[in-house]
Each structure stands twice: as C-alpha cells, then as structure tokens.
Amino acid sequence: KLLQTAKEYKMARKALLIRASRTPKFKSRVVRRCKLCGRKHGYMRDFDMCRICFRELAHEGHIPGVRKSSW
C-alpha cells in the first residue's frame, strides 16, 4: 500500500534527488528528503517522511501507534 501511495505524489526533480543522495562536504549541508514524495521541508526524522505524507498515512491507519488527536 505504501508504494502505491508513493506513486500518487508528485516527485522531486531527479537532479535534486541525486544531489541530496551524495555525501556533503560539511555535515550542515545534509538534505533530508521524504522517502515517498521527495519533499525537503516539513521533514520528520522519526518517520523519514514529510508532514503531508505523514498526515495522510496516519489518517489511513498505515503508521502503527499513531492516532489522530481531537479535543
């Protein structure tokens, strides 16, 4: 199911993904990208995905231990 949802997203340009995969000269230049869509902003290290993908997968129940909060 995860691979199927990954194809629905717009992927980042191939050149940016290649650049992000190389080892940087300095540690501060590491670009962490979402494993599903390639987005670099709003990235959560604990889940290796961006906030948008996290929200959609959590809402569908694909991430174990995560529930939608309401108050």
C-alpha positions in Angstrom: 0.0 0.0 0.0 2.9 2.4 0.8 4.4 2.0 -2.7 1.0 2.6 -4.3 0.5 5.9 -2.4 4.0 7.0 -3.3 3.2 6.9 -7.0 0.3 9.3 -6.4 2.6 12.1 -5.2 4.5 14.5 -7.4 8.2 13.5 -7.2 11.0 16.0 -6.8 13.3 16.6 -9.8 15.7 13.8 -10.5 18.7 16.2 -10.2 17.7 17.3 -6.7 17.4 13.7 -5.6 20.8 12.8 -6.9 22.3 15.9 -5.3 20.7 15.0 -1.9 22.0 11.4 -2.1 25.7 12.5 -2.4 27.7 12.8 0.8 28.1 16.6 1.5 31.4 18.3 2.2 30.0 19.6 5.6 27.6 18.0 8.0 25.3 21.0 8.0 24.6 20.6 4.2 22.8 17.3 4.6 19.4 17.5 2.9 16.9 15.1 4.3 14.1 14.3 2.0 10.8 12.4 2.3 11.1 8.8 1.2 7.7 8.9 -0.5 7.5 12.3 -2.3 11.0 13.8 -2.1 9.9 16.9 -0.2 12.6 18.6 1.9 10.6 21.0 4.0 8.5 19.8 6.9 10.6 16.6 7.2 10.2 14.4 10.4 13.3 12.3 11.2 11.4 9.8 13.3 9.3 8.7 10.4 11.6 9.6 7.4 8.7 11.4 5.7 7.3 14.9 5.3 4.4 16.2 7.3 1.9 15.9 4.4 2.7 12.2 3.8 2.8 11.5 7.5 -0.7 13.1 7.9 -2.2 11.1 5.1 -0.7 7.8 6.1 -1.6 8.3 9.7 -5.2 9.2 8.8 -5.5 6.0 6.8 -4.0 4.0 9.7 -0.8 2.8 8.0 1.5 4.1 10.7 1.3 1.9 13.8 0.9 3.6 17.2 -0.2 7.0 15.7 -3.8 8.2 16.3 -5.5 11.4 15.2 -5.9 13.6 18.2 -9.1 15.5 19.0 -10.1 17.6 21.9 
